[in-house]
Amino acid sequence: MMHDKEKKKNILIVDDHPLVRKGIRSLLEQEHDFKIAGEAGSRSEVLEHLRRNIPDLILLDISLQGSDGIEVTKAIRCEFDRIPILIVSMHDETLYAERALRAGANGYIMKQEVAENVIKAIRQVLSGKIYVSDGMRQKVLRDLTQPHADIKSTPMERLSDRELEVFRLIGEGRGTREIAESLHLSIKTIETYRAHIKEKLSIKSAAELARAAVNWVESARHPS
């Protein structure tokens, strides 16, 4: 039985959907050794919270309003290099997990797994280990044992982190100006990213790009 409150691990929940945050909070509060350090819904709120209080772990959604978990992880690592970060995502782990780990995250868990495995993942990351699914671990091992294979085998994998973020925002219905404002970049820069995305995905027109992005976002939200 735990008597010392200081032994509880403080967890910061980061998601731009209040109902999702509420559900995760309810799940974590059932654990006797976890304490909710706070909630945040954006990059600025996360950094503002961290400058006041350092949690034991950040549970970070990859899709945030005006940014994404990859870029937020990089921003956190610029100022706070030791805080464990566990990224939660609805997107395909084969596309995002390695990007997340390269950005400085300590683990990656799919939203479909959260109810079942998030406690296990949090405990593993808090113990100093990396958490990914068994399937993702096997993929990494295959890549390591086949060093001459092209690990970026699909067009989506060839997108840079920023290009993938822009592609996701296009799929969420954002226009070029809105994307530029949310990412604090120029319209010209976003247009350049759009051109690179079209080239890498062999897309010819803006309309085709929009359709492809919407279909990709929808497939992530409603996996088959």
ABEGO torsion letter per residue (X at the ends): XBABAAABBBBBBBBABAAAAAAAAAAAAABAABBBAEBBABAAAAAAAAAABBBABBBBBABBBGBBAAAAAAAAAAABAABBBBBBBABBAAAAAAAAAAAGBABBBBAAAAAAAAAAAAAAAAAGBBBBBAAAAAAAAAAAABAABBABABAAAABBAAAAAAAAAAAAGBBAAAAAAAAGBBAAAAAAAAAAAAAAAGBABAAAAAAAAAAAAAAAABBX
